[in-house]
Amino acid sequence: MKSTVETLSPTRVRLSVEVPFEELAPYINEAYKTVGQQIRVPGFRPGKAPRQVIDQRIGKDSVYAQAMDPAVQANLSKAVTENEVNALGRPELTEVKPIEDGKPFEFIVETDVTPAFELPDFSSLKVTVEAGDVSEEDVDADIESQRLRFSSLKTVERAAAEGDFVQIDLRATQNGEEVEGGSVTGMSHEVGSGNLLDGLDEALIGMSAGDEKTIESTLAGEQEGENAQVEVKVTQVKERELPDLDDDFAEMASPFDTLEELRGATRERLETAGKTAKANEARAKTLEALIEAVELPLPEKTVTDEVDHTRGHMQEQVQQIAGGFEEYLQMVGKTAEEFDAELRDDVESNLRQSIVLGQIARDRELEVSGELMTAEVVRQAQQRGVPQDQFQRFVDELRTNGGLQQIAASLRQQLALEEVVKEASVVDAAGNELTEEDLFPGRQKAGETDAVDTEDEDKTEE
């Protein structure tokens, strides 16, 4: 096989491939087998008719035509590898000549490719994370939220104040006519929560049980945006009663016997969550700084194809769950143009990240260990609620639909990003440089899961 590459643009190339006729034998033989099983020739069992008979029945050109597609796919793959073409998206067959006896088989494809670009010096990337240390106020706030979960409501004979719960009846009218679906009775509402009608919370403050008031407000639902007069009647006022902050509360709300133990465990939990948040923020901002530092033209066809594919997939999902796609756009408050623009931005962002991190992974020769791969597959199975006796079936499905390759590619990109984070300058809001322990909490040694040997790679492929 011979092949040549012609650069059409920084993101697209043309591959011309020429395959000697004798190298087509495997594809032609397989085509004859397939055709022989499909046709019925008197005097011969299926698949046993000689080639001369098949040629007489349907013509040699028809058999050769069936051999063309697998011949193109196999030799295109070889040409891409031999010419070190980093193909993106699906190659487009632009010209193909029929297979003829004794003549080379020729075809031409065009494909988007990863553009050439320069990676920055990772140590030049400057990142500041905002996540701070846990304070006593943070612990107090968390303990208070725990108290709220164990609070109770008590009816009071006084006017409602912010934070109280009221039981109310509402009736909406327009021009003296009741709005369809605009009445409700016995609704419980927290004063000051702001999750009902505009102006309602302000009106409720100072109202007691039995009081009535009419306010002007904006409707929601089918009449969203329309003004209406809303009659408000308070039938009950209740205040929240919180448990005393003592050892009894700690016993009731947690596995701990004392309030001091509860506070200590709360601080430890918040500190663990804070470390994770700080590390995640460092990764996200480092990735953002990396992408901004790279000049990277994107292949338009690959972007457009991915936008179309993603939109089509989302439309199928929406139609199964929420009806028509237009109704979905109304529900999320977007026009079709706004939706497409946001989708294109997401696709371009993901493609940039994939290209840049993929290049770093190749440059650093990063590979995913079998241990890391297994851990991620197990995590995804648990996340999806796969029963233990169905785990192997889950793995087989991932292998069949390309899910394992996607997981490996994602993990490889994560390893690449870790390489950047290690070398970038990452500081907190006070200007203190983050250590590897800050950036990779929970690890004894940063990067110890990155190293793999040949045996691990073989296990991953298996």
Residue pairs with C-beta under 8 A, 6 or more apart in sequence:
1 17
1 18
1 19
1 20
1 23
1 75
1 78
1 79
2 17
2 18
3 15
3 16
3 17
3 18
3 78
3 79
3 82
3 83
4 15
4 16
5 13
5 14
5 15
5 83
5 85
6 13
6 14
6 15
6 16
7 13
8 14
8 110
10 115
10 116
10 297
11 88
11 112
11 113
11 115
11 297
11 298
11 299
11 300
11 302
12 110
12 111
12 112
12 113
12 299
12 301
13 85
13 110
13 111
13 113
14 94
14 108
14 109
14 110
15 76
15 79
15 80
15 83
15 85
15 91
15 108
15 109
15 110
15 111
16 106
16 108
17 75
17 76
17 79
17 106
17 107
17 108
17 109
18 104
18 105
18 106
19 71
19 75
19 104
19 105
19 106
20 104
21 99
21 100
21 101
21 102
21 103
21 104
21 105
24 67
24 71
24 99
24 105
27 67
27 68
27 70
27 71
27 74
28 63
28 64
28 67
28 99
30 67
30 70
31 63
31 64
31 66
31 67
32 51
32 54
32 63
33 47
34 66
35 54
35 58
35 62
35 63
35 66
36 46
36 47
36 48
36 49
36 54
37 46
37 47
39 49
39 54
39 57
39 58
40 46
41 49
41 53
41 54
41 57
44 50
44 53
49 57
54 63
55 63
60 101
61 98
64 98
64 99
64 100
65 98
65 99
67 99
68 96
68 98
68 99
68 105
71 99
71 105
72 93
72 96
72 107
72 109
76 91
76 107
76 109
79 85
80 87
80 91
80 111
85 111
85 113
86 113
86 114
87 111
87 112
87 113
88 111
88 112
88 113
88 114
88 299
88 302
88 351
89 111
89 112
89 299
89 301
89 302
89 305
89 306
90 111
90 305
91 109
91 110
91 111
92 109
92 110
92 111
92 301
93 107
93 108
93 109
94 108
94 109
94 110
95 107
95 108
96 106
96 107
96 108
97 105
97 106
97 107
99 105
112 299
112 301
112 302
113 299
114 355
114 358
114 359
115 296
115 297
115 298
115 299
115 355
117 294
117 295
117 296
117 355
117 356
117 359
118 294
118 295
119 294
119 356
119 359
119 360
119 363
120 290
120 293
120 294
122 290
122 419
122 420
122 423
122 424
123 423
123 424
123 425
124 293
125 286
125 289
125 290
125 293
125 420
125 423
125 424
125 425
126 289
126 424
126 425
126 427
127 282
127 285
127 286
127 289
127 424
127 425
127 426
127 427
128 285
128 426
128 427
128 428
128 429
129 278
129 281
129 282
129 285
129 426
129 427
129 428
129 429
129 434
130 281
130 428
130 429
131 274
131 277
131 278
131 281
131 428
132 274
132 428
132 429
133 271
133 274
134 267
134 270
134 271
134 274
138 270
139 263
139 266
139 267
139 270
142 266
142 270
143 245
143 262
143 263
143 266
146 253
146 254
146 266
147 242
147 243
147 245
147 249
147 253
148 240
148 242
149 253
150 242
150 243
150 249
150 252
150 253
151 240
151 241
151 242
151 243
152 240
152 241
153 165
153 238
153 239
153 240
153 241
154 238
154 239
154 241
155 236
155 237
155 238
156 164
156 237
156 238
156 239
157 208
157 209
157 237
158 208
158 237
159 205
159 206
159 207
159 208
159 237
160 166
160 191
160 204
160 205
160 206
160 207
160 208
160 234
160 237
161 191
161 205
162 191
162 192
162 201
162 205
163 190
163 191
163 192
163 239
163 240
164 190
164 191
164 237
164 238
164 239
164 240
165 188
165 189
165 190
165 191
165 237
165 238
165 239
165 240
166 188
166 189
166 191
166 204
166 207
166 234
166 236
166 237
166 238
167 186
167 187
167 188
167 189
167 234
167 235
167 236
167 238
168 187
168 189
168 204
168 232
168 233
168 234
168 235
169 183
169 184
169 185
169 186
169 187
169 231
169 232
169 233
169 235
170 182
170 183
170 184
170 187
170 197
170 230
170 231
170 232
170 233
171 178
171 182
171 183
171 230
171 231
172 178
172 179
172 182
172 183
172 217
172 219
172 228
172 229
172 230
172 231
173 179
173 182
173 228
173 229
173 230
173 231
174 226
174 227
174 228
174 229
179 219
179 223
179 228
180 222
181 221
181 222
182 219
182 223
182 228
182 230
186 235
189 195
189 196
189 200
189 204
191 201
191 204
191 205
192 201
192 205
193 201
194 201
197 215
197 217
197 218
197 219
197 220
197 230
198 217
198 218
199 215
199 216
199 217
200 215
200 217
200 230
200 232
203 213
203 215
203 232
204 232
204 234
207 213
207 232
207 234
207 237
208 234
208 237
209 234
209 235
209 236
209 237
210 233
210 234
210 235
211 233
211 234
212 231
212 232
212 233
212 234
213 231
213 232
214 229
214 230
214 231
214 232
215 229
215 230
215 232
216 227
216 228
216 229
216 230
217 227
217 228
217 230
218 224
218 225
218 226
218 227
218 228
219 225
219 226
219 227
219 228
243 249
243 252
243 253
245 259
246 259
247 257
247 258
247 259
249 259
249 262
250 256
250 257
250 258
250 259
250 261
250 262
251 257
253 262
254 262
254 265
256 262
256 265
272 441
275 438
275 441
276 441
278 428
278 434
278 438
279 438
279 439
279 440
279 441
282 421
282 426
282 434
282 438
282 439
283 417
283 421
285 426
286 417
286 420
286 421
286 424
286 426
287 353
287 417
287 420
289 424
290 356
290 420
290 424
291 349
291 352
291 353
291 356
294 352
294 356
296 352
296 355
296 356
298 348
298 351
298 352
302 351
303 344
303 347
303 348
303 351
306 347
306 351
307 340
307 343
307 344
307 347
310 343
310 347
311 340
311 343
314 325
315 325
318 324
318 325
318 328
319 325
322 328
322 331
329 335
329 336
329 339
334 342
353 413
354 409
354 413
357 412
357 413
357 416
357 417
358 409
358 412
358 413
358 416
360 366
360 416
360 417
360 419
360 420
361 412
361 413
361 415
361 416
364 416
364 419
366 412
366 415
366 416
366 419
366 450
367 412
367 452
367 456
367 457
367 460
368 408
368 411
368 412
368 415
368 452
368 460
369 449
369 450
369 451
369 452
369 456
369 460
370 452
370 456
370 457
370 459
370 460
371 449
371 456
372 411
372 449
373 404
373 407
373 408
373 411
373 460
376 407
376 411
377 395
377 398
377 404
377 407
378 391
380 407
381 391
381 394
384 394
386 394
395 404
397 403
398 404
398 407
408 460
415 450
418 440
418 446
418 447
418 450
421 439
422 436
422 439
422 446
422 447
425 433
426 433
426 434
426 439
427 433
427 434
428 434
436 443
436 446
437 443
437 446
439 446
440 446
440 447
443 449
452 460
